[in-house]
Amino acid sequence: MVDPSWQILVEVLILLGAALLLGTLAEQLHQSTILGYLVAGTLVGPNVIGLVESGEHVTTIAELGVSLLLFTIGLEFSFQRLRRLGMIAFVGGSLQVVVTLLAAAIVAVCFGLDARAAVAIGAIIALSSTACVLQILVDRAALDSMYGRNALGILLMQDIAVIPLMLAMAMLTSEGTWAEGGVTLLRTVMMAACLIAAFYLVFNYAVPRLLNIRHWSRNRDLPILLAVVIILGAVTAAHHVSISPAMGAFIAGVLLGGSPFAVQIRADVSSIRTIFVTLFFASIGLLGDPAWVLDHLLLVTGLVSAIILGKAVIIWAIIRLMGFSNGLALATGLCLAQVGEFSFLLAKTAHGQVIDDKGFHLLISAMIITLFLTPFLVTAAPRLATRLESRRQPRRTPGSTTPADGSTDTQAADPHDQPDILIIGFGPAGQRAAQSLRRKYQKHIAVIDLSPHLAATAKTNGHLALVGNACRREVLEHAHVHRMALIIITVPDPDACRTIIHHCKHLAPKAPIIARSRYDAFQTDLQQAGAMEVINEEEHVGLRIANAAHRLLRNRPTPTP
């Protein structure tokens, strides 16, 4: 018999262990690890093996995982990024949420549900899976394709829509009249406004002063602790003012996203987020009931088919209306044809209030199955799109070679407008390198440095600059290292330099790397790590000393015989 106080630790251990095993198996089968996490939760859950009976404690931790996910999405979110994605984000994303919600609600009413239940179901079905889709697109190197950019734009608007949908769900599930629900909604909005004001003061005045303390750039523990305190503080504050903790985390992320420390904070919490998000997907699996699905197989199959076909058609129509080809519209629709992770939160809120047990089990089963099918849909999307375009044989302008998946579409971002020279470390060595390159490659240089002061100096010189520790893979990914034509590493620490080289060779295997070696003993290590050129400081110092010695000896007085 396990001590009740240790039960939560046992449940977490079982879920993480099962997720590790089945996630590894999924990776070996070239599938998304999220599939492994979902299967892990289902197998050890109460409806199959029963190693985790209730999962109530795990669900609480999993909700924290959703908050961490929304926090990191908030760090990535910016109106400038939405503007770069164009109308597909603002118009396409908004239309997708509204049209899908209304269509699902109308169908639900036709099946005899009341208005509140119909709107709740529409809100649940309207959202797609940001975590699942983006991970698969990144793994397939398809995020920069046109259908990948379209999917990203719509997903960003869906993430924004999570907040009003949560508020609407709270109103739908509140007891009383619509007027009383409106009062509750107004109160929630006012509390959220106060919370935003408090967050703004903290993140714009207190946090920057802490992160600019000189000793903090040397001690990595303190900034990591600050990041965790920020997230937990935002979640706790939101809970205490009776709004969604996930909403509080998203607001905190958005407000911090505009600061130069956003990249490093995101990297600092990435490991913690991985654990909690894994628990979240595993906890979704706990809700799965294979026996219930088999007993209602026809009903579940019908709903899954309706969701996938309905969402794909709606998104296809919206993308077509915005002027994109049939192939791109179809690929985008298939990528987003599932029900997302935040829909589970909406479903749990509606359960027992406006959705009964049978409806809840039906929705949960359909959502889990659509997530299972997502990797296959995303993988098949460009192939089906190419086949569709080849059958239609669209007319192209002379010399056009644009494929159906849009990977080289003319609407994509011009690679010449993006930095392709990365300087890691902007101390004296990095600044001298940038100064020499600036005359010819002014707009091509990006800089990563852990010091906010040095990053600000790089921005003053006209370079794209990120504050972050390049030893963290997430920081390099955020800097789009895979696009770089040249990587220059001026970090003096040989261990850090070696780590950065390893990450760069994995993320950008074709990019040549120039690295700095402070001591001769480390030159071979850095070359073996993957640096094409290693600048040995001791060798160059010796040459400079020898040159100075020759110059002084040439000018010495001629000795008398």
URJORA-V241037 format. One record per residue. RES is the residue in one small letter. PHI is phi as a letter, one per 30 degrees, with the letter a starting at -180 (999 if undefined). Layout:
BEGIN
res=RES phi=PHI
res=RES phi=PHI
END
This chain:
BEGIN
res=m phi=999
res=v phi=d
res=d phi=e
res=p phi=e
res=s phi=d
res=w phi=c
res=q phi=d
res=i phi=d
res=l phi=d
res=v phi=d
res=e phi=d
res=v phi=d
res=l phi=d
res=i phi=d
res=l phi=d
res=l phi=d
res=g phi=d
res=a phi=d
res=a phi=d
res=l phi=d
res=l phi=d
res=l phi=d
res=g phi=d
res=t phi=d
res=l phi=d
res=a phi=d
res=e phi=d
res=q phi=d
res=l phi=d
res=h phi=i
res=q phi=c
res=s phi=d
res=t phi=d
res=i phi=d
res=l phi=e
res=g phi=d
res=y phi=d
res=l phi=d
res=v phi=d
res=a phi=e
res=g phi=d
res=t phi=d
res=l phi=d
res=v phi=d
res=g phi=d
res=p phi=d
res=n phi=c
res=v phi=b
res=i phi=d
res=g phi=i
res=l phi=d
res=v phi=c
res=e phi=d
res=s phi=c
res=g phi=i
res=e phi=d
res=h phi=d
res=v phi=d
res=t phi=d
res=t phi=d
res=i phi=d
res=a phi=d
res=e phi=d
res=l phi=d
res=g phi=d
res=v phi=d
res=s phi=d
res=l phi=d
res=l phi=d
res=l phi=d
res=f phi=d
res=t phi=d
res=i phi=d
res=g phi=d
res=l phi=d
res=e phi=d
res=f phi=d
res=s phi=a
res=f phi=d
res=q phi=d
res=r phi=d
res=l phi=d
res=r phi=d
res=r phi=d
res=l phi=d
res=g phi=i
res=m phi=d
res=i phi=d
res=a phi=d
res=f phi=d
res=v phi=d
res=g phi=d
res=g phi=d
res=s phi=d
res=l phi=d
res=q phi=d
res=v phi=d
res=v phi=d
res=v phi=d
res=t phi=d
res=l phi=d
res=l phi=d
res=a phi=d
res=a phi=d
res=a phi=d
res=i phi=d
res=v phi=d
res=a phi=d
res=v phi=d
res=c phi=d
res=f phi=c
res=g phi=j
res=l phi=d
res=d phi=d
res=a phi=d
res=r phi=d
res=a phi=d
res=a phi=d
res=v phi=d
res=a phi=d
res=i phi=d
res=g phi=d
res=a phi=d
res=i phi=d
res=i phi=d
res=a phi=d
res=l phi=d
res=s phi=c
res=s phi=c
res=t phi=d
res=a phi=d
res=c phi=d
res=v phi=d
res=l phi=d
res=q phi=d
res=i phi=d
res=l phi=d
res=v phi=d
res=d phi=d
res=r phi=c
res=a phi=h
res=a phi=c
res=l phi=d
res=d phi=c
res=s phi=d
res=m phi=d
res=y phi=d
res=g phi=d
res=r phi=d
res=n phi=d
res=a phi=d
res=l phi=d
res=g phi=d
res=i phi=d
res=l phi=d
res=l phi=d
res=m phi=d
res=q phi=d
res=d phi=d
res=i phi=d
res=a phi=d
res=v phi=e
res=i phi=d
res=p phi=d
res=l phi=d
res=m phi=d
res=l phi=d
res=a phi=d
res=m phi=d
res=a phi=d
res=m phi=d
res=l phi=d
res=t phi=c
res=s phi=d
res=e phi=d
res=g phi=j
res=t phi=d
res=w phi=d
res=a phi=d
res=e phi=d
res=g phi=d
res=g phi=d
res=v phi=d
res=t phi=d
res=l phi=d
res=l phi=d
res=r phi=d
res=t phi=d
res=v phi=d
res=m phi=d
res=m phi=d
res=a phi=d
res=a phi=d
res=c phi=d
res=l phi=d
res=i phi=d
res=a phi=d
res=a phi=d
res=f phi=d
res=y phi=d
res=l phi=d
res=v phi=d
res=f phi=d
res=n phi=c
res=y phi=b
res=a phi=d
res=v phi=d
res=p phi=e
res=r phi=d
res=l phi=d
res=l phi=d
res=n phi=d
res=i phi=d
res=r phi=e
res=h phi=d
res=w phi=d
res=s phi=d
res=r phi=c
res=n phi=c
res=r phi=d
res=d phi=d
res=l phi=d
res=p phi=d
res=i phi=d
res=l phi=d
res=l phi=d
res=a phi=d
res=v phi=d
res=v phi=d
res=i phi=d
res=i phi=d
res=l phi=d
res=g phi=d
res=a phi=d
res=v phi=d
res=t phi=d
res=a phi=d
res=a phi=d
res=h phi=d
res=h phi=d
res=v phi=c
res=s phi=i
res=i phi=b
res=s phi=d
res=p phi=e
res=a phi=d
res=m phi=d
res=g phi=d
res=a phi=d
res=f phi=d
res=i phi=d
res=a phi=d
res=g phi=d
res=v phi=d
res=l phi=d
res=l phi=d
res=g phi=d
res=g phi=d
res=s phi=d
res=p phi=d
res=f phi=c
res=a phi=d
res=v phi=d
res=q phi=d
res=i phi=d
res=r phi=d
res=a phi=d
res=d phi=d
res=v phi=c
res=s phi=d
res=s phi=d
res=i phi=d
res=r phi=d
res=t phi=e
res=i phi=d
res=f phi=d
res=v phi=d
res=t phi=e
res=l phi=d
res=f phi=d
res=f phi=d
res=a phi=d
res=s phi=d
res=i phi=d
res=g phi=e
res=l phi=e
res=l phi=d
res=g phi=d
res=d phi=b
res=p phi=e
res=a phi=d
res=w phi=d
res=v phi=d
res=l phi=d
res=d phi=d
res=h phi=b
res=l phi=d
res=l phi=d
res=l phi=d
res=v phi=d
res=t phi=d
res=g phi=d
res=l phi=d
res=v phi=d
res=s phi=d
res=a phi=d
res=i phi=d
res=i phi=d
res=l phi=d
res=g phi=d
res=k phi=d
res=a phi=d
res=v phi=d
res=i phi=d
res=i phi=d
res=w phi=e
res=a phi=d
res=i phi=d
res=i phi=d
res=r phi=d
res=l phi=d
res=m phi=d
res=g phi=j
res=f phi=d
res=s phi=d
res=n phi=e
res=g phi=d
res=l phi=d
res=a phi=d
res=l phi=d
res=a phi=d
res=t phi=d
res=g phi=d
res=l phi=d
res=c phi=d
res=l phi=c
res=a phi=d
res=q phi=c
res=v phi=c
res=g phi=d
res=e phi=d
res=f phi=d
res=s phi=d
res=f phi=d
res=l phi=d
res=l phi=d
res=a phi=d
res=k phi=d
res=t phi=d
res=a phi=d
res=h phi=d
res=g phi=i
res=q phi=c
res=v phi=b
res=i phi=b
res=d phi=d
res=d phi=d
res=k phi=d
res=g phi=d
res=f phi=d
res=h phi=d
res=l phi=d
res=l phi=d
res=i phi=d
res=s phi=d
res=a phi=d
res=m phi=d
res=i phi=d
res=i phi=d
res=t phi=d
res=l phi=d
res=f phi=d
res=l phi=d
res=t phi=e
res=p phi=e
res=f phi=d
res=l phi=d
res=v phi=d
res=t phi=d
res=a phi=d
res=a phi=e
res=p phi=d
res=r phi=d
res=l phi=d
res=a phi=d
res=t phi=d
res=r phi=d
res=l phi=d
res=e phi=d
res=s phi=d
res=r phi=d
res=r phi=d
res=q phi=h
res=p phi=d
res=r phi=d
res=r phi=b
res=t phi=d
res=p phi=e
res=g phi=i
res=s phi=d
res=t phi=b
res=t phi=d
res=p phi=d
res=a phi=d
res=d phi=d
res=g phi=i
res=s phi=d
res=t phi=b
res=d phi=d
res=t phi=d
res=q phi=d
res=a phi=d
res=a phi=d
res=d phi=d
res=p phi=d
res=h phi=d
res=d phi=c
res=q phi=c
res=p phi=d
res=d phi=b
res=i phi=b
res=l phi=c
res=i phi=c
res=i phi=c
res=g phi=j
res=f phi=c
res=g phi=d
res=p phi=e
res=a phi=d
res=g phi=d
res=q phi=d
res=r phi=d
res=a phi=d
res=a phi=d
res=q phi=d
res=s phi=d
res=l phi=d
res=r phi=d
res=r phi=e
res=k phi=c
res=y phi=b
res=q phi=e
res=k phi=d
res=h phi=c
res=i phi=c
res=a phi=c
res=v phi=b
res=i phi=b
res=d phi=a
res=l phi=d
res=s phi=d
res=p phi=e
res=h phi=d
res=l phi=d
res=a phi=d
res=a phi=d
res=t phi=d
res=a phi=d
res=k phi=d
res=t phi=d
res=n phi=d
res=g phi=j
res=h phi=c
res=l phi=d
res=a phi=b
res=l phi=b
res=v phi=c
res=g phi=l
res=n phi=c
res=a phi=d
res=c phi=d
res=r phi=c
res=r phi=e
res=e phi=d
res=v phi=d
res=l phi=d
res=e phi=d
res=h phi=d
res=a phi=d
res=h phi=h
res=v phi=d
res=h phi=d
res=r phi=d
res=m phi=d
res=a phi=c
res=l phi=a
res=i phi=b
res=i phi=c
res=i phi=c
res=t phi=c
res=v phi=d
res=p phi=d
res=d phi=d
res=p phi=d
res=d phi=d
res=a phi=d
res=c phi=d
res=r phi=d
res=t phi=d
res=i phi=d
res=i phi=d
res=h phi=e
res=h phi=d
res=c phi=d
res=k phi=d
res=h phi=d
res=l phi=d
res=a phi=b
res=p phi=d
res=k phi=c
res=a phi=d
res=p phi=d
res=i phi=b
res=i phi=c
res=a phi=b
res=r phi=c
res=s phi=c
res=r phi=d
res=y phi=b
res=d phi=d
res=a phi=d
res=f phi=c
res=q phi=d
res=t phi=d
res=d phi=e
res=l phi=d
res=q phi=d
res=q phi=d
res=a phi=d
res=g phi=k
res=a phi=d
res=m phi=d
res=e phi=b
res=v phi=b
res=i phi=c
res=n phi=d
res=e phi=d
res=e phi=d
res=e phi=d
res=h phi=d
res=v phi=d
res=g phi=d
res=l phi=d
res=r phi=d
res=i phi=d
res=a phi=d
res=n phi=d
res=a phi=d
res=a phi=d
res=h phi=d
res=r phi=d
res=l phi=d
res=l phi=d
res=r phi=d
res=n phi=c
res=r phi=d
res=p phi=d
res=t phi=d
res=p phi=d
res=t phi=d
res=p phi=d
END
